[in-house]
Amino acid sequence: MQARTAYLPISTYPETVPDDSIIAAVGFAASLGCALHVTTFAVDIPQLRSPLGSLLLDIPGLVRTAEEKSRADCLRLQGLVREAARLHPNADVTIREIVLGGALDAAAAEARYYDLCVLPWTGETLAAQEMAQAVVFGSGRPVILVPPSARPAPLEHIAVAWDASRVAARALWDALALVPENCRITVLTIRDEKPLSAPDLAASLATMLGKRGYAAKPLDIMLCDKTIAEALQDAVMEAGAQILVMGGFGHSRLRDFILGGATQGVFRDLRLPVLLSH
């Protein structure tokens, strides 16, 4: 069977994500057994004609400097990715020039041609957050956010945040397409966050997964004054799982993102790889 291909977009304007996040994302894609396509976006800034502005600032010079820096970053990142993927031959890197403001939509559209997206993550740059939101809500593909602390390893144990919603089901089945048959699965349900459709949601899913051959177990958790994102990530790490699988709650309208509490919390404080589907 042909290997899956992961897509990794990197914007270089006005900033790019740190190198350690990119290296972690490349390594994580390799650990999934995926081929990897990386697109770095170089900015093309339209010239603004303003006689008054030109008297005060060298606008063409500033534009040229910004474009040159963006292209230089693309070339540098091309080398960084190739070095990080030196033991992973099924990786290619392209540079794509895109008009100012167009990188996010272009990445979301390009992502639709691949099996999944792997995004380098850091909460310290707006670029990572905007790219994640654009691709999660605009691509229609599963997205794995990878923090710099992630270490590449074959997936042997995943945790699924389960409330029986549509987006949770989408995330579950997207994740099952990536894991081996002997993968362990912990099913997480938060008991005190919102009314649930049944009292035994986690156990019901674990039973179904067990019938499909997975070693699955339910785990009910309580918030206990934590945020949803904190409670989920704490439970995942205590269970020893390598990745959290959850639905991406929210929607976008003209780049105005309205996020559900769990998704928003994960974007704010990501401590382990998280697969999001919307």
C-alpha positions as CSV (number, residue, x, y, z in Angstrom):
1,M,0.0,0.0,0.0
2,Q,1.3,3.5,-0.9
3,A,2.5,5.5,2.1
4,R,0.4,8.4,3.4
5,T,1.8,11.9,2.8
6,A,1.8,14.5,5.4
7,Y,1.8,18.2,4.5
8,L,3.7,20.9,6.5
9,P,3.2,24.5,5.5
10,I,5.5,27.3,6.9
11,S,4.9,31.0,6.5
12,T,7.9,33.3,6.6
13,Y,6.2,36.7,6.9
14,P,6.0,38.6,9.2
15,E,7.6,35.8,11.3
16,T,8.2,32.1,11.2
17,V,7.9,29.5,13.9
18,P,11.1,28.5,15.7
19,D,13.5,26.0,14.3
20,D,13.0,23.5,17.1
21,S,9.3,23.3,16.4
22,I,9.9,22.6,12.7
23,I,12.4,19.9,13.5
24,A,10.0,18.2,15.9
25,A,7.2,18.3,13.3
26,V,9.4,16.7,10.7
27,G,10.5,14.0,13.1
28,F,6.9,13.3,14.1
29,A,5.8,12.9,10.5
30,A,8.6,10.4,10.0
31,S,7.6,8.4,13.1
32,L,4.1,8.1,11.6
33,G,5.7,6.4,8.5
34,C,4.4,9.3,6.3
35,A,6.1,10.8,3.3
36,L,6.4,14.5,3.8
37,H,5.7,17.6,1.6
38,V,6.8,20.9,3.0
39,T,5.8,24.2,1.5
40,T,7.6,27.4,2.6
41,F,5.7,30.6,1.6
42,A,7.7,33.6,0.5
43,V,5.8,36.9,0.6
44,D,5.1,39.2,-2.4
45,I,4.2,42.6,-1.2
46,P,2.4,44.8,-3.7
47,Q,3.9,48.3,-4.2
48,L,2.0,51.1,-2.5
49,R,2.1,54.4,-4.4
50,S,2.1,57.4,-1.9
51,P,4.1,60.5,-2.8
52,L,3.7,61.9,0.7
53,G,4.8,58.6,2.3
54,S,7.8,58.3,0.1
55,L,9.0,61.6,1.6
56,L,9.0,60.2,5.1
57,L,9.9,56.6,4.5
58,D,11.6,54.6,1.8
59,I,8.6,52.4,1.3
60,P,10.0,50.5,-1.8
61,G,13.2,49.8,0.1
62,L,11.2,48.5,3.2
63,V,9.2,46.3,0.9
64,R,12.2,45.0,-0.9
65,T,13.9,44.2,2.5
66,A,10.9,42.4,3.8
67,E,10.6,40.3,0.6
68,E,14.3,39.5,0.6
69,K,14.2,38.4,4.2
70,S,11.2,36.2,3.5
71,R,12.9,34.5,0.6
72,A,16.1,34.0,2.5
73,D,14.1,32.4,5.4
74,C,12.5,30.0,2.8
75,L,16.0,29.0,1.6
76,R,17.3,28.6,5.1
77,L,14.3,26.5,6.2
78,Q,14.6,24.4,3.1
79,G,18.1,23.4,4.3
80,L,16.8,22.9,7.9
81,V,14.0,20.6,6.8
82,R,16.3,18.6,4.6
83,E,18.9,18.2,7.4
84,A,16.1,17.2,9.8
85,A,14.8,14.7,7.3
86,R,18.2,13.2,6.3
87,L,17.2,9.8,7.7
88,H,13.7,10.2,6.1
89,P,14.2,10.1,2.3
90,N,10.5,10.5,1.4
91,A,10.5,14.3,2.0
92,D,10.5,17.2,-0.4
93,V,10.5,20.9,0.1
94,T,9.2,23.6,-2.2
95,I,9.2,27.4,-2.1
96,R,6.0,29.1,-3.1
97,E,5.7,32.9,-3.6
98,I,2.4,34.2,-2.4
99,V,0.9,37.7,-2.2
100,L,0.8,39.4,1.1
101,G,-2.0,38.0,3.3
102,G,-2.6,34.9,1.1
103,A,-0.4,32.3,2.8
104,L,-3.1,31.0,5.3
105,D,-5.7,30.4,2.6
106,A,-3.2,28.9,0.3
107,A,-2.0,26.5,2.9
108,A,-5.5,25.4,3.8
109,A,-6.3,24.8,0.1
110,E,-3.0,23.0,-0.6
111,A,-3.5,20.8,2.5
112,R,-6.6,19.2,0.9
113,Y,-4.4,17.2,-1.5
114,Y,-2.6,15.3,1.3
115,D,-3.6,12.7,3.9
116,L,-3.0,14.8,6.9
117,C,-1.2,18.0,8.1
118,V,1.6,18.2,10.6
119,L,2.1,21.7,11.9
120,P,5.0,22.9,14.0
121,W,3.6,24.6,17.1
122,T,4.6,27.2,19.6
123,G,2.5,29.5,21.6
124,E,5.1,32.2,21.4
125,T,4.4,33.3,17.8
126,L,1.2,34.5,16.2
127,A,2.3,32.8,13.0
128,A,1.9,29.3,14.4
129,Q,-1.5,30.1,15.9
130,E,-2.9,31.6,12.7
131,M,-1.6,28.8,10.5
132,A,-3.1,26.2,12.9
133,Q,-6.5,27.8,12.9
134,A,-6.5,28.3,9.2
135,V,-5.6,24.7,8.4
136,V,-7.7,23.1,11.1
137,F,-10.9,24.9,10.1
138,G,-10.2,25.4,6.4
139,S,-8.6,22.3,5.0
140,G,-11.0,19.4,5.8
141,R,-8.0,17.3,6.7
142,P,-6.8,16.0,10.1
143,V,-4.2,18.2,11.6
144,I,-1.5,17.3,14.2
145,L,0.0,20.2,16.1
146,V,3.5,19.3,17.2
147,P,5.2,21.3,20.1
148,P,9.0,21.4,20.2
149,S,9.1,19.1,23.2
150,A,7.6,16.2,21.1
151,R,10.0,13.3,20.5
152,P,9.5,11.0,17.4
153,A,8.4,7.5,18.2
154,P,6.0,5.0,16.6
155,L,2.5,5.5,17.9
156,E,1.7,2.8,20.5
157,H,-0.7,4.5,22.7
158,I,-3.2,7.3,21.9
159,A,-5.9,9.1,24.0
160,V,-9.2,10.1,22.5
161,A,-11.3,12.9,23.9
162,W,-14.8,11.6,23.5
163,D,-18.2,13.2,23.9
164,A,-20.0,11.3,21.1
165,S,-20.2,14.5,19.0
166,R,-19.7,14.7,15.2
167,V,-16.3,16.3,15.4
168,A,-15.1,13.8,18.1
169,A,-16.2,10.9,15.8
170,R,-14.4,12.6,12.8
171,A,-11.2,12.9,14.9
172,L,-11.4,9.3,16.1
173,W,-11.7,7.8,12.7
174,D,-9.0,10.1,11.3
175,A,-6.7,8.9,14.1
176,L,-7.5,5.2,13.6
177,A,-6.3,5.5,10.0
178,L,-2.8,6.4,11.3
179,V,-2.2,3.9,14.1
180,P,-1.1,0.3,14.0
181,E,-3.5,-2.5,14.8
182,N,-1.9,-3.2,18.2
183,C,-2.2,0.4,19.3
184,R,-3.6,1.0,22.8
185,I,-6.4,3.5,23.1
186,T,-7.5,5.4,26.2
187,V,-11.0,7.0,25.8
188,L,-11.3,10.2,27.9
189,T,-14.7,11.7,28.9
190,I,-15.0,14.7,31.1
191,R,-17.8,14.1,33.5
192,D,-18.4,17.6,34.9
193,E,-18.0,19.9,31.9
194,K,-21.4,19.7,30.1
195,P,-24.4,17.4,30.0
196,L,-23.6,14.1,28.2
197,S,-26.0,12.1,26.0
198,A,-25.3,8.9,28.1
199,P,-23.6,8.1,31.4
200,D,-21.2,5.5,29.9
201,L,-19.9,7.2,26.7
202,A,-16.3,6.3,27.3
203,A,-17.1,2.6,28.2
204,S,-19.3,2.2,25.1
205,L,-16.6,3.5,22.8
206,A,-13.9,1.4,24.5
207,T,-16.1,-1.7,24.0
208,M,-16.7,-1.0,20.4
209,L,-13.0,-0.5,19.8
210,G,-12.2,-3.7,21.7
211,K,-14.4,-5.6,19.2
212,R,-12.3,-4.1,16.4
213,G,-9.2,-5.6,18.0
214,Y,-7.8,-2.5,19.8
215,A,-6.7,-2.6,23.5
216,A,-9.0,0.1,24.6
217,K,-10.0,1.3,28.1
218,P,-12.3,4.1,29.3
219,L,-11.2,6.9,31.6
220,D,-13.7,9.3,33.2
221,I,-12.0,12.5,34.4
222,M,-13.1,15.5,36.4
223,L,-12.1,19.1,35.8
224,C,-11.3,19.9,39.5
225,D,-10.8,23.6,38.9
226,K,-8.7,22.9,35.8
227,T,-9.5,24.2,32.3
228,I,-10.7,21.5,29.8
229,A,-7.4,21.6,28.0
230,E,-5.4,21.3,31.2
231,A,-7.5,18.3,32.4
232,L,-7.3,16.5,29.1
233,Q,-3.6,17.0,28.6
234,D,-2.9,16.0,32.3
235,A,-4.9,12.8,31.8
236,V,-3.1,12.0,28.6
237,M,0.3,12.3,30.2
238,E,-0.7,10.4,33.3
239,A,-2.0,7.6,31.2
240,G,1.3,7.5,29.2
241,A,-0.3,8.2,25.8
242,Q,1.7,9.9,23.1
243,I,-0.9,12.0,21.5
244,L,-4.3,13.5,22.2
245,V,-7.1,13.1,19.6
246,M,-9.9,15.6,19.7
247,G,-12.5,17.4,17.6
248,G,-11.7,20.9,16.6
249,F,-14.7,22.9,17.9
250,G,-15.5,26.3,16.5
251,H,-15.8,27.9,13.1
252,S,-14.2,30.7,11.1
253,R,-15.7,33.7,9.4
254,L,-13.5,36.1,7.5
255,R,-10.6,35.1,9.8
256,D,-12.6,35.8,12.9
257,F,-12.2,32.5,14.8
258,I,-14.7,31.5,17.4
259,L,-13.3,28.5,19.2
260,G,-14.8,26.1,21.7
261,G,-13.3,26.0,25.1
262,A,-11.3,22.8,24.6
263,T,-9.8,23.9,21.3
264,Q,-9.0,27.4,22.5
265,G,-7.3,26.0,25.5
266,V,-5.2,23.6,23.5
267,F,-4.1,26.4,21.2
268,R,-3.1,28.5,24.2
269,D,-1.1,25.8,26.1
270,L,0.0,22.8,24.0
271,R,2.2,20.3,25.9
272,L,2.0,17.2,23.7
273,P,1.1,16.4,20.1
274,V,-2.6,16.9,19.4
275,L,-4.6,15.6,16.5
276,L,-7.5,17.9,15.6
277,S,-10.3,17.3,13.1
278,H,-13.1,19.6,12.2
